[in-house]
Amino acid sequence: MAFTVTWVDSGREPRCAPNPEYPAGKDVDCSLGARSCKTGLPYPAKRCGHYLVTCETCGMTVAVTTAGRADDPKSLRMACKEVLQ
């Protein structure tokens, strides 16, 4: 699978401490158990913002937020758009 990952910078620095339960990042799963694919994300993010992740195969696009901290997402699993239609 091929993905386009686009960083959208909010220009803000984080204000809160990271969640200590995720010292090495989080694997985000928003597939809801459907057929899915997974991609890595640039980790950690530069600061607060979000990644827009688009699957080049089915066209599904997902936004995942970041804060420029250790608990940022490091991977994303997303459902296939064809399954959800």
C-alpha distances in whole Angstrom, upper triangle without the diagonal:
4,7,10,13,16,19,22,25,28,31,32,32,32,35,35,34,31,31,32,30,27,28,25,22,21,18,17,16,17,15,19,18,16,13,10,7,8,8,12,14,17,20,22,23,25,27,27,25,21,18,16,12,11,7,7,7,10,11,12,14,15,18,19,22,23,27,27,28,27,26,23,19,17,14,13,12,12,13,11,13,14,16,18,19
4,7,10,13,16,20,23,26,28,30,30,30,34,34,33,30,30,32,30,27,28,24,22,21,18,18,17,18,17,21,20,18,16,13,10,10,9,11,13,15,18,21,21,23,25,25,22,19,15,14,10,9,6,5,7,10,10,12,12,14,16,17,21,22,25,25,26,26,25,22,19,17,14,13,13,13,14,13,14,16,18,19,20
4,6,10,13,16,19,22,24,26,27,27,30,30,30,27,28,29,28,25,26,23,20,19,16,16,16,16,16,19,20,18,16,13,10,9,7,10,10,13,16,18,17,20,22,22,19,15,12,10,7,5,5,5,8,10,9,10,10,11,13,14,17,18,22,22,23,23,22,19,16,14,12,11,11,11,13,12,13,16,18,18,20
4,6,10,13,16,19,21,23,25,25,29,29,29,27,28,30,29,25,26,23,20,19,18,17,17,17,18,21,22,21,19,16,13,12,10,11,10,12,15,17,16,18,20,19,16,13,10,8,6,5,7,7,11,12,10,11,9,11,12,13,16,17,20,20,22,23,22,18,16,15,13,12,14,13,15,15,15,18,20,20,21
4,7,10,13,16,18,20,21,21,25,25,26,23,24,26,26,22,23,20,17,17,16,15,16,16,17,21,22,21,20,17,14,12,9,9,8,9,12,14,12,14,16,16,13,10,6,6,5,7,9,10,14,15,12,12,10,10,10,10,13,13,16,16,19,19,19,15,13,12,11,11,13,13,16,16,17,20,21,21,23
4,6,10,13,15,17,19,20,23,24,25,23,24,27,27,23,24,22,19,18,18,17,18,18,20,23,25,24,23,20,17,16,13,13,10,10,13,14,12,13,14,14,11,8,5,5,6,9,12,13,16,17,14,14,11,11,9,11,12,12,15,15,18,20,19,15,14,14,14,13,16,16,18,19,19,22,24,23,24
4,6,10,12,14,15,16,20,21,22,20,22,24,25,21,22,20,17,17,17,16,19,19,21,24,26,26,25,22,20,17,15,13,10,9,11,12,9,9,10,10,7,6,5,7,9,12,15,17,20,20,17,16,13,12,10,10,10,10,12,12,15,17,17,13,13,13,14,14,17,17,20,21,21,25,26,25,27
4,7,9,11,14,15,18,20,21,20,22,25,26,23,23,22,19,19,19,18,20,19,22,25,27,27,27,24,22,20,18,17,13,12,14,14,10,10,10,9,6,5,6,7,11,14,17,19,22,22,19,18,14,13,10,10,9,10,12,12,16,18,18,14,14,16,17,16,19,19,22,23,22,26,27,26,27
4,5,8,10,12,15,17,19,19,21,24,25,22,22,21,19,19,21,19,22,22,25,27,30,30,30,27,25,23,20,18,15,13,14,13,9,8,7,7,5,7,9,11,14,17,21,22,26,26,22,21,17,16,12,12,10,9,10,10,14,17,17,14,15,17,18,18,22,22,25,26,26,30,31,29,31
4,5,9,11,13,16,18,18,20,24,25,22,23,23,20,20,22,20,23,22,26,28,31,31,32,28,27,25,23,21,17,16,16,15,11,10,8,6,5,8,11,13,17,19,23,25,28,28,25,23,19,17,13,13,10,10,10,11,14,18,18,15,16,19,20,20,23,23,26,28,27,31,32,30,32
4,7,10,12,15,18,18,21,24,26,23,23,23,21,22,24,23,26,26,29,31,34,34,35,31,30,27,25,23,19,17,17,15,12,9,7,7,7,11,14,16,19,22,26,28,31,31,28,26,22,20,17,16,13,12,10,11,14,18,18,16,18,20,22,23,26,26,29,31,31,35,35,34,35
4,7,9,12,14,15,18,21,23,21,21,22,19,21,23,22,25,25,29,31,33,34,35,32,30,28,25,23,20,18,17,15,12,10,6,5,8,11,15,18,21,24,27,30,33,32,29,27,24,21,17,16,13,11,8,9,12,16,16,15,17,20,22,23,26,27,30,32,32,36,36,34,36
4,6,9,11,12,16,18,21,19,18,19,17,19,22,22,25,25,29,31,33,35,35,32,30,28,25,23,19,17,16,13,11,9,5,6,9,13,16,19,22,25,29,31,34,34,31,29,25,23,19,17,13,10,7,7,9,13,14,13,16,18,21,23,26,27,30,33,33,37,37,35,38
4,6,8,9,12,15,17,16,16,17,15,17,20,19,23,24,27,29,31,33,34,31,29,26,24,22,19,17,15,12,11,10,7,6,10,13,16,19,22,25,28,31,34,33,31,28,25,22,18,16,12,9,6,7,7,11,11,11,14,17,20,21,25,26,29,32,32,36,36,34,37
4,7,9,12,15,18,17,17,19,18,19,22,22,25,26,29,30,33,35,36,33,32,29,28,25,22,21,18,16,15,14,10,9,13,16,19,22,25,29,31,34,37,36,34,31,28,24,21,18,14,12,9,10,10,13,13,14,17,20,23,24,27,28,31,34,35,38,38,36,39
4,6,9,12,14,14,14,17,16,17,20,20,23,24,28,29,31,33,35,32,31,28,27,24,22,21,18,15,15,15,12,11,14,17,20,23,25,29,31,34,37,36,34,31,28,24,21,18,14,12,9,11,9,11,11,12,16,19,22,23,26,27,30,33,34,38,37,35,38
4,7,8,12,12,11,14,13,15,19,19,23,24,28,29,31,33,34,32,30,27,26,23,21,20,17,14,15,15,13,13,16,18,21,24,26,29,32,35,37,36,35,32,29,25,22,19,16,13,10,10,8,9,9,12,15,18,21,22,25,27,30,34,35,38,37,36,39
4,6,9,8,8,10,10,11,15,16,19,21,25,25,27,30,31,28,27,24,23,20,18,17,14,12,13,14,12,12,15,16,18,22,23,27,29,32,34,34,32,29,26,23,20,16,14,11,9,9,6,6,6,8,12,14,17,19,22,24,27,30,32,35,34,33,36
4,5,6,7,10,10,10,14,15,18,20,23,23,25,28,29,27,26,23,22,20,19,19,15,14,15,17,15,15,17,18,20,23,23,27,29,32,34,33,32,29,26,23,20,17,14,13,11,12,9,8,6,9,12,14,17,18,21,23,26,29,31,34,33,32,35
4,5,6,9,10,11,15,16,19,22,25,25,27,30,31,28,27,24,24,21,20,20,16,15,17,19,18,18,20,21,22,25,26,29,31,34,36,35,34,31,29,25,23,20,18,16,14,14,11,8,8,11,14,15,18,20,22,25,28,31,33,37,35,34,38
4,6,9,9,9,12,14,17,19,22,22,24,26,28,26,25,22,22,20,19,20,17,16,18,20,19,19,21,21,22,25,25,28,29,32,34,33,33,29,28,24,22,19,18,16,15,16,12,10,8,12,13,14,16,18,20,23,26,29,31,34,32,32,35
4,5,5,6,10,12,15,18,20,21,22,25,26,23,22,19,18,16,15,16,13,12,14,17,17,17,18,18,19,22,22,25,26,29,31,31,30,27,25,21,20,16,15,13,13,13,10,7,5,8,9,11,13,15,17,20,23,27,29,32,31,30,33
4,6,9,12,14,18,21,23,25,26,28,29,26,24,21,20,17,16,16,12,11,14,16,16,17,19,19,20,23,23,27,28,31,32,33,32,29,27,24,22,18,17,14,13,12,9,5,6,9,11,11,14,17,20,23,26,29,31,34,33,33,36
4,7,10,13,16,19,22,23,24,26,26,23,21,18,16,13,13,13,9,9,12,15,16,17,19,18,18,21,21,24,25,28,29,30,29,27,25,22,20,17,16,14,14,12,10,6,7,8,9,8,11,15,17,21,24,27,29,32,31,31,34
4,7,9,13,16,19,20,21,23,24,20,19,15,14,11,10,11,8,8,10,14,14,15,16,15,15,18,17,21,22,25,26,27,26,23,21,18,17,13,13,11,11,11,8,6,4,5,5,5,9,11,14,17,21,24,26,29,28,28,31
4,6,9,12,15,17,18,20,20,17,16,13,13,11,10,12,10,10,12,16,16,15,16,14,14,16,16,19,20,23,24,24,24,21,19,16,15,11,12,11,12,13,11,9,6,6,4,6,7,9,11,14,18,21,23,26,25,24,28
4,7,10,12,14,15,16,17,14,13,10,10,9,10,12,11,12,14,18,18,18,17,15,14,16,14,17,17,21,21,21,21,18,17,14,14,11,13,12,15,15,14,12,10,9,6,6,5,6,8,11,14,17,20,23,22,21,25
4,6,9,11,13,14,15,12,12,9,10,10,10,13,13,14,14,18,18,17,16,13,12,13,12,15,15,19,20,19,19,16,14,11,11,8,10,12,14,16,15,14,11,10,6,8,6,5,6,9,12,15,17,20,19,18,22
4,6,8,9,11,12,9,10,9,11,12,13,16,16,17,18,22,21,20,19,16,14,15,13,15,15,18,18,17,17,14,14,11,12,10,13,15,18,19,19,18,15,13,10,11,8,6,5,6,9,12,15,17,16,15,19
4,6,8,9,11,9,10,10,12,14,14,18,18,19,19,23,22,20,18,15,14,14,12,13,14,17,17,16,15,12,11,9,10,10,13,15,19,21,21,20,17,15,12,14,11,8,6,5,7,11,12,15,14,12,16
4,5,6,7,6,8,10,12,15,16,20,21,22,22,26,25,24,22,18,17,15,13,14,13,16,16,14,14,11,12,10,13,13,16,19,22,24,24,23,20,18,15,16,13,9,6,5,4,8,10,12,10,10,14
4,6,9,9,12,13,16,18,19,23,23,25,25,28,28,26,24,21,19,19,17,17,17,20,19,17,17,14,15,13,15,15,18,21,24,26,26,25,21,20,17,18,16,12,10,8,7,11,12,14,11,10,14
4,7,8,11,13,16,19,20,24,25,26,27,30,30,28,26,23,22,21,18,19,17,20,19,17,18,15,17,16,18,18,21,23,26,28,28,26,23,22,19,19,16,13,10,9,8,11,13,14,11,11,15
4,6,10,12,16,19,21,24,25,27,27,31,31,29,27,23,21,20,17,17,15,18,16,14,16,13,15,15,18,18,22,24,28,29,29,28,25,24,20,20,17,14,10,8,6,7,10,10,7,8,12
4,7,11,14,17,20,24,25,27,27,31,31,30,28,24,21,20,17,16,13,16,13,12,14,12,15,15,18,19,23,25,28,30,30,29,26,24,21,20,16,14,10,8,6,6,9,9,7,9,12
4,7,10,14,16,20,21,23,24,27,28,27,24,21,18,17,13,13,10,13,12,11,13,10,13,12,16,16,20,22,25,26,27,26,23,21,17,17,13,10,6,5,4,5,9,10,9,11,14
4,7,11,13,17,19,21,21,25,26,25,23,19,16,15,12,11,9,11,10,10,12,11,12,12,15,15,19,20,24,24,25,24,22,19,16,14,11,8,6,6,7,7,11,12,12,13,16
4,7,10,13,15,17,18,22,23,22,20,17,14,14,10,11,10,12,12,13,14,12,13,12,14,13,17,18,21,21,21,20,18,16,12,11,7,6,4,6,9,10,13,16,15,16,19
4,7,10,12,15,15,19,20,20,18,15,12,12,9,10,9,12,13,14,14,13,12,12,13,12,15,16,19,19,19,18,17,14,11,9,6,6,7,9,12,13,15,18,18,19,22
4,7,9,11,12,16,18,18,17,14,11,13,10,12,12,15,16,18,17,16,15,13,14,12,14,14,17,16,16,15,15,12,9,6,4,6,9,12,15,16,19,21,22,22,25
4,6,8,9,12,14,15,13,11,8,10,9,12,13,15,18,19,18,16,14,12,12,10,11,11,13,13,14,13,13,10,7,5,5,7,11,13,16,18,20,23,23,23,26
4,6,6,9,12,13,13,11,9,12,11,14,16,18,21,22,20,19,17,15,14,12,12,11,12,11,12,12,13,10,9,7,8,11,14,16,20,21,23,26,27,27,29
3,5,8,11,12,13,12,11,14,14,17,19,21,24,25,23,22,19,17,15,12,12,10,11,9,9,8,10,7,7,5,9,12,15,18,22,23,25,28,29,28,31
4,7,8,11,12,12,12,15,16,19,21,23,26,27,25,23,21,18,16,13,12,8,9,6,6,6,8,6,8,7,11,13,17,20,23,25,27,30,31,30,33
4,6,8,8,9,9,13,14,18,20,22,25,26,24,22,19,16,14,11,9,6,7,5,7,9,10,7,8,9,12,14,18,19,23,25,26,30,30,29,32
4,7,8,10,11,15,16,20,23,25,28,28,26,24,21,19,16,14,12,9,8,5,8,11,13,10,12,13,16,17,21,23,26,28,29,32,33,32,34
4,6,9,11,15,17,21,24,26,29,29,27,25,21,19,15,13,10,7,5,4,7,11,12,10,12,14,17,18,22,23,26,29,29,33,33,32,34
4,7,10,13,16,20,23,25,28,28,25,23,19,17,13,11,8,5,4,6,9,12,12,10,12,14,17,17,21,21,25,27,27,31,31,30,32
4,7,10,13,17,20,22,25,25,22,20,16,14,10,9,6,5,6,8,11,14,14,11,12,14,16,16,19,19,22,24,24,28,28,27,29
4,7,9,13,16,19,22,21,18,16,12,10,6,5,4,5,8,10,13,15,14,10,10,12,13,12,15,15,19,20,20,24,25,23,25
4,6,10,13,15,18,18,15,14,10,8,6,5,6,8,11,12,14,16,15,11,10,11,11,10,13,13,16,18,18,22,23,21,23
4,7,10,12,15,15,12,10,7,6,5,7,9,11,14,16,18,19,18,14,12,13,12,11,13,12,15,15,15,19,20,19,20
4,7,9,12,12,10,8,5,5,6,8,11,13,17,17,19,20,18,15,12,12,11,9,10,9,12,12,13,16,17,17,19
4,6,9,9,6,6,4,7,9,11,15,17,20,21,23,24,22,19,16,16,13,11,11,10,11,11,10,14,15,15,16
4,5,6,5,5,7,9,12,14,17,19,23,24,25,25,24,21,17,17,14,11,11,9,10,8,9,11,13,14,15
4,6,6,8,9,12,15,17,21,22,26,26,28,28,27,24,20,19,17,15,14,12,13,11,11,12,15,16,17
4,6,8,11,14,17,19,23,25,28,29,31,30,29,26,22,21,18,16,14,12,12,9,9,10,13,14,15
4,6,9,12,16,18,22,24,28,29,31,31,29,26,22,22,18,16,14,11,10,6,6,7,10,11,11
4,6,10,13,16,20,22,26,27,29,29,27,24,21,21,18,15,14,11,11,8,7,9,12,12,12
4,7,10,13,17,20,23,25,26,27,25,21,18,19,16,12,11,8,8,7,5,9,10,10,11
4,7,10,13,16,20,22,23,24,22,19,16,17,14,11,11,9,10,10,9,12,14,12,14
4,7,10,13,17,19,20,21,19,16,13,14,12,9,10,7,9,11,11,14,15,13,15
4,7,10,13,15,17,19,16,13,11,13,12,10,12,10,13,15,14,18,19,17,19
4,7,10,13,14,15,13,9,8,10,10,8,11,11,14,16,17,20,20,19,21
4,7,10,11,13,11,8,8,11,12,11,14,14,18,20,20,24,24,22,25
4,6,8,10,9,5,7,10,12,12,16,17,20,23,23,27,27,26,28
4,5,9,8,6,9,12,15,16,19,20,24,26,27,31,31,29,32
4,7,8,7,10,11,15,16,20,22,25,28,29,32,32,31,34
4,5,6,9,11,14,17,20,22,26,29,30,33,33,32,35
4,6,9,10,13,16,19,22,25,28,30,33,33,32,35
4,7,9,12,14,17,19,23,26,27,31,30,29,32
4,6,9,11,15,17,20,23,25,28,28,27,30
4,6,7,11,13,17,20,21,25,24,23,26
4,7,11,13,17,20,22,25,24,24,27
4,7,10,14,16,18,21,21,21,24
4,6,10,13,15,18,17,17,20
4,7,10,12,15,14,14,18
4,7,9,12,11,11,14
4,6,9,7,8,11
4,5,5,7,9
4,5,5,6
4,6,6
4,6
4
